[in-house]
Amino acid sequence: MDKPEIDFIEGPPPTELVITDIVVGDGAEATPGARVLVHYVGVDFETGEQFDASWDRGEAIEFPLQGLIAGWQQGIPGMKVGGRRQLVCPPALAYGESGGHRLSGRTLVFVIDLLNVG
């Protein structure tokens, strides 16, 4: 798969996690305690501006789900390897309503490709 383009989403930002499967995988399923290997793109819901993408660094990233933002902890389990899923994460499930993080208070949109689970 190539780096995804994230379409601008019309309307107000959601107040709850929105999960949309773009491609349903047919490999191993991610569980809440899994380590996942993913490629992802993240954009700001309101501006559509990209703030991060593993694709731009040229390599996928592996990490335990427990260490990630709540939106990923809730949104990745159930995905299967080979899948591509979009998550729209309100601030409470991303980097908080306020605080020191540059993305605090922002609704974030991620497109995640699940490459492997362990």
Helices and strands as residue ranges (DSSP letters): E 18-23, E 35-44, E 50-53, H 54-57, E 61-64, G 65-67, H 70-75, E 84-89, G 91-93, E 108-117
